[in-house]
Amino acid sequence: MTFDRKNLTDDQLLDLYKRILKPRLIEEKMLILIRQGKVSKWFSGIGQEAISVGVTAVLDSDEYILPMHRNLGVFTGRNIPLYRLFSQWQGKANGFTKGRDRSFHFGTQQYKIIGMISHLGPQLGVADGIALANKLKKNGKVTAVFTGEGATSEGDFHEALNIASVWELPVLFVIENNGYGLSTPTNEQYRCENLADKGKGYGMESHIIDGNNILEVYNLLSELKASMKENPRPVLIEFKTFRMRGHEEASGTKYVPQELMDMWAIKDPVENYRKYLTENVILTADFDAALHAEIKKDIDESLAVANAEPEIESSLSEELKDVYKPFKFEQVKPSKEKENIRFIDAISTSLRQSMERHENSVIMGQDIAEYGGAFKITDGFVAQFGKERVINTPICESAVVSAGMGLSINGYKAIVEMQFADFVSTGFNPIVNLLAKSHYRWLEKADVVVRMPCGGGTQAGPFHSQTNEAWFTKTPGLKVVYPAFPYDAKGLLNTAINDPNPVLFFEHKQLYRSVYQDVPTNYYTIPLGKAVLLKEGNQVTIISFGAAVHWALETLEKNPEISADVLDLRTLQPLDTEAIFASVKKTGRVIIYQEDSMFGGIASDISALIMENCFKYLDAPVKRVASLDTPIPFTKALEDQYLPKGRFENDLKELLNY
């Protein structure tokens, strides 16, 4: 291995040695602890230290790094106290996740490190969002994100590279190519000669570096960082390296040919660099011994602190409290001045007034800029807010949602428009695993609203007509809003954008241009989690939301003899159980009316809640009315049969006659 110091001083060379030695000595201690059963799991980075150490040494302390589970050098390079790392690995309170997640599955704003999730790929999109925020701030900062060669096969990798290239984002995409994805060798993972070649397909500058040569890593990255500050752009770097341990300690390395292990052992990044420094009389034996003793002392003392720390005691209130970031609702009252507008106008006005109110808000989606979106909701927004804040996205929902998370991490509010709610399936993973879980895992907010044009009645078929709220109401950490009227849509969307928690905001397409209402012209807010009683009666409670609310009201207009409470939920998560139970206790009969198909819909959970909490008040079984348990079809006759609108009146009368 050949080292080129270029213009680095002796002090700089020794500093790099300290940086690369520290994670190696910690790793050696961890292997002992694993054998002693004092740590449950460990992903070793022995053999790869030069990469994480070099990247971290080059970046400023306020520049974000998104590492993976083999990048201990990132955490030690940012000088995180070792006792906190040991506490994290032992699942104790001085760690970063309150025992809720393991190893390096955490982030810390204090040290500008954003940890991975096990799905790997989404963090690349998060880096895009962080870099986009830096670009909007014009602060010249670079973001570095790590991935292994295995994750380069994931769609998130390609989506993130494409977005970074199209938007010219200052992201260092770091591929640690260590030859194996767990036990699968690279020749069974991809067919290109070098992973760096994948950057060419996205018009991206790329490099191949010896990942075991700390000076090559440091020098090239130093040049690239300076260049990216002057000319913001993404750069893809493939680091050729090798891990000398198994994927994790339990897996071993029997699947690796011995000659390969021997070859890479000769290329050990720590030993070779030590040899270079010693031969060039930069590192003395005394200094090296003193450095070893100093680091080992820090390790032993920090481990003693972590060992002495008590085990976490479970607290039900604490667990439930941390699912969401605390949000203090700010009541902004509606004005007396009103205008008669459509549902779609209420959404557009809310977005416009919210973006005026929050200068750190960004809206992203397909065709939303000059074109104004598929439904023209953002028409004229570019002229008012500029293309920096109203951003057309490529067709890659997963990376866009992940980028929303990155914007939130770096101080922005993200509003993501799904062109149709159906398309959220391709962005499902970051919603349920990043947005929903971040605050619970490491107390990081996910200030992202995902707008969901949804629903049937327009003969748009199986891929443009779903109302898929139940996918998300069962996911802790998400809030789900589903208004039926323009007044509610405007006030609830304003509140959703204020809320630092992730919100899925459903907008029924059939209501967009068919429902009018007198709506206050000013900016106002409505609290989430509060249902509204639209009609009062004493015979039956009708619980509904979205378009089905209007269908229920139409049925009652045809049957004026029926005296019913009509409860519009408006928010599905959190759910206003107090309003539900109060009405059911009054009427003794309840029918739940949803557009979603029957099995697994939210009506089932509401029914169960009523049975558990109001059984003695019921005069009849709880009735659910929903769409058929089939995909939603295209032609009108089939769609009419699928939707519950034609069945509700009969079911309501049967319930009343029970």
Buried (B, 14 or more C-beta within 10 A) or exposed (E): BEBEBEEBEEEBBBEBBEBBBBBBBBBEBBBEBBEEEBBEEBBBBBBBBBBBBBBBBBBEEEBBBBBBBBBBBBBBBBEBEBBBBBBBBBBBEBBBBBBBBBBBBBBBEEBBBBBBBEBBBBBBBBBBBBBBBBBBEEEBBBBBBBBBBBBBEBEBBBBBBBBBBBBEBBBBBBBBBBBBBEBBBBEEBBEEEBBBBBBEEBEBBBBBBBBBBBBBBBBBBBEBBEBBEEEBBBBBBBBBBBBBBBBBBEEEBEEBEEEBEEEBEEBBBBEBBBBBBEEEEBBEEEEBEEBEEEBBEBBEEBBEBBEEBEEBEEEEEEEEEBBBBEBEBEEBEBEEEBEEBBBBBBBBBBBBBBBEEBEBBBBBBBBBBBEBBBBBBBBEBBEEBEEEBBBBBBEBBBBBBBBBBBBBBBEBBBBBBBBBBBBBBBBBBBBBBBBBBBBBBBBBBBBBBBBBBBBBBBBBBEEBBBBBBBBBBBBEBBBBBBBBBBBBBBBBBBBBBBBBBBBBBBBBBBBBEBBBBEBBBBBBBBBBBBBBEBBEBEBBBBBBBBBBBBBBBEBBEEEEEBBBBBBBBBBBBEBBBEBBBBBBBEBBBBBBBBBBBBEEBBBBBBBEBBEEBBEEBBEBEBBBBBBBEEEBBBEEEBBBBBBBBEBBBEBBEEBBEE
